[in-house]
Amino acid sequence: MTTTEAPRFPVPRTWPPAAPPLYTALRETGGPHEVTIWDGTRHWLITRYDDIRTVLTSSAFSADVTRPGFPLSRPAQREQEAGLFMRLDGAEHARIRTLVGREFTVRHARALHDDILRITDDLIDAVLAQGEGADLIREFALPLPSRVICRVLGVPYADHDLFHRHAAAVVDLDLGVEERERAAHEAFAYYTELIARKRVEPGDDMISRLLADDTGADGADGIDPDHLPVLVGAMVGAGFETTAGQLGLGVLALLLHPEQRATLLEQPEGAVEELLRYWSITAVDPRRVAVEDVEIGGRLIRAGQGVLLSLIAGNHDPRAFGAGRCPADRLDLTRETRPRHLAFGLGTHQCLGKNLARAELRIAWPRLFTRIPGLRLAVPAPELTFRNDSSVYGLKSLPVTW
């Protein structure tokens, strides 16, 4: 890499909603570009749709945080995430993903339809009962996916304060190492105790079925028992932080573009895909490290060099999504769904919960606007505050009235 100054990554998003101008400028220049991250190290930033797809589907790049050169997103990430299946490559990653993935198939997501609808209606009832105003992040976007993932995994929702704190600590880019470790220890103790209870009293949930797969005491045929509490904690956090962020931002987009709500109600599947593309809420991931020399976008990336992928830049790439009457950086719920957006990543590490997230969004957004058709912002849009200090982009609050 060169010795010239490199821009800092990540860059906060600004109002109105769009990809950060730096990412757009780098994308239009073409090829990977050097950036500097929080610890002063330099890595390559990939911003073009086709180049991102190439990296995500190539075995020349690894997701393993323990490899030298991996671009860490925060202090102690290597120690905290080493061994997590989403940070593994190859056969072991595939084995664990297959075990866990059985709970997140399209069939399982469809089977949860009535549960998701009931939870959605319960939360809307509670919002309406408040009178003429509410914070839709606190009252709707956060508890909905939290309750759903608890239903899937078998985690008591009554304990949501604890796992909300843990998940918030994981995604907070500004949190100190000691505070992060304290939250991780608290979560590990909680999930260890919960798993012990599930061994004695199994239920109809993912944790119980994973325990049933452990035919040997060492977990050789299933999940390592010592690793299971960490895995469950990661699944709980991943299962609601991202969906909660997307739920809130989708509501905001539909409040700002009321003329597009009819499309949501008539074509919810296509509308959901466009909202996923438009927001691309994963702020600082995916991250990879090259395991061999490879050329990307006309630039040679050497083995051991880190790579950062800007999904918001790739999903707003006019070369991929600029065809038709609406530019790639605008919201259009009638947009063709091909090519596929990258909001869930791609390749062997694609988001495991994508089917569940889609099911929640397809139910929650239409239901909300059907039951509260007069929903509107309670504050001017520029006064809204966003989570630029988080690895998952979203709103800190969403005051609404009706």
VENNORBEL-V851347 format. One record per backbone hydrogen bond with DSSP energy under -1.0 kcal/mol. NH is the residue of the N-H (numbers start at 0). CO is the residue of the C=O. If there is no record, write none. Layout:
BEGIN
nh:NH co:CO
nh:NH co:CO
END
This chain:
BEGIN
nh:8 co:35
nh:23 co:19
nh:24 co:20
nh:25 co:21
nh:26 co:22
nh:27 co:23
nh:28 co:24
nh:29 co:25
nh:32 co:44
nh:34 co:42
nh:35 co:6
nh:36 co:40
nh:39 co:36
nh:42 co:34
nh:43 co:305
nh:44 co:32
nh:45 co:307
nh:51 co:47
nh:52 co:48
nh:53 co:49
nh:54 co:50
nh:55 co:51
nh:56 co:52
nh:57 co:54
nh:60 co:57
nh:61 co:288
nh:66 co:63
nh:69 co:66
nh:71 co:69
nh:76 co:73
nh:79 co:75
nh:80 co:76
nh:81 co:77
nh:83 co:80
nh:86 co:83
nh:87 co:84
nh:93 co:89
nh:94 co:90
nh:95 co:91
nh:96 co:92
nh:97 co:93
nh:98 co:94
nh:99 co:95
nh:100 co:96
nh:102 co:99
nh:103 co:100
nh:108 co:104
nh:109 co:105
nh:110 co:106
nh:112 co:109
nh:115 co:111
nh:116 co:112
nh:117 co:113
nh:118 co:114
nh:119 co:115
nh:120 co:116
nh:121 co:117
nh:122 co:118
nh:123 co:119
nh:124 co:120
nh:125 co:121
nh:126 co:122
nh:127 co:123
nh:128 co:124
nh:129 co:126
nh:130 co:127
nh:133 co:399
nh:135 co:397
nh:138 co:134
nh:140 co:135
nh:141 co:136
nh:143 co:139
nh:145 co:141
nh:146 co:142
nh:147 co:143
nh:148 co:144
nh:149 co:145
nh:150 co:146
nh:151 co:147
nh:152 co:148
nh:153 co:149
nh:154 co:149
nh:158 co:155
nh:159 co:156
nh:162 co:158
nh:163 co:159
nh:164 co:160
nh:165 co:161
nh:166 co:162
nh:167 co:163
nh:168 co:164
nh:169 co:165
nh:170 co:166
nh:171 co:167
nh:172 co:388
nh:179 co:175
nh:180 co:176
nh:181 co:177
nh:182 co:178
nh:183 co:179
nh:184 co:180
nh:185 co:181
nh:186 co:182
nh:187 co:183
nh:188 co:184
nh:189 co:185
nh:190 co:186
nh:191 co:187
nh:192 co:188
nh:193 co:189
nh:194 co:190
nh:195 co:191
nh:196 co:192
nh:197 co:193
nh:198 co:194
nh:199 co:195
nh:200 co:196
nh:204 co:202
nh:205 co:151
nh:206 co:152
nh:208 co:204
nh:209 co:205
nh:210 co:206
nh:211 co:207
nh:212 co:208
nh:214 co:212
nh:218 co:215
nh:221 co:218
nh:226 co:223
nh:227 co:223
nh:230 co:226
nh:231 co:227
nh:232 co:228
nh:233 co:229
nh:234 co:230
nh:235 co:231
nh:236 co:232
nh:237 co:233
nh:238 co:234
nh:239 co:236
nh:240 co:236
nh:243 co:239
nh:244 co:240
nh:245 co:241
nh:246 co:242
nh:247 co:243
nh:248 co:244
nh:249 co:245
nh:250 co:246
nh:251 co:247
nh:252 co:248
nh:253 co:249
nh:254 co:250
nh:255 co:251
nh:256 co:252
nh:259 co:256
nh:260 co:257
nh:263 co:259
nh:264 co:260
nh:265 co:261
nh:266 co:262
nh:270 co:266
nh:271 co:267
nh:272 co:268
nh:273 co:269
nh:274 co:270
nh:275 co:271
nh:276 co:272
nh:277 co:273
nh:278 co:274
nh:279 co:275
nh:282 co:390
nh:287 co:306
nh:288 co:61
nh:289 co:304
nh:290 co:59
nh:293 co:300
nh:295 co:298
nh:298 co:295
nh:300 co:293
nh:303 co:289
nh:304 co:301
nh:306 co:287
nh:307 co:43
nh:308 co:285
nh:309 co:45
nh:313 co:309
nh:314 co:310
nh:316 co:313
nh:319 co:316
nh:320 co:316
nh:321 co:317
nh:329 co:326
nh:334 co:331
nh:344 co:341
nh:349 co:346
nh:350 co:343
nh:353 co:350
nh:356 co:352
nh:357 co:353
nh:358 co:354
nh:359 co:355
nh:360 co:356
nh:361 co:357
nh:362 co:358
nh:363 co:359
nh:364 co:360
nh:366 co:362
nh:367 co:363
nh:368 co:364
nh:369 co:365
nh:370 co:366
nh:371 co:367
nh:374 co:371
nh:375 co:400
nh:377 co:398
nh:382 co:379
nh:383 co:380
nh:386 co:393
nh:387 co:385
nh:390 co:170
nh:392 co:280
nh:395 co:384
nh:399 co:133
nh:400 co:375
END
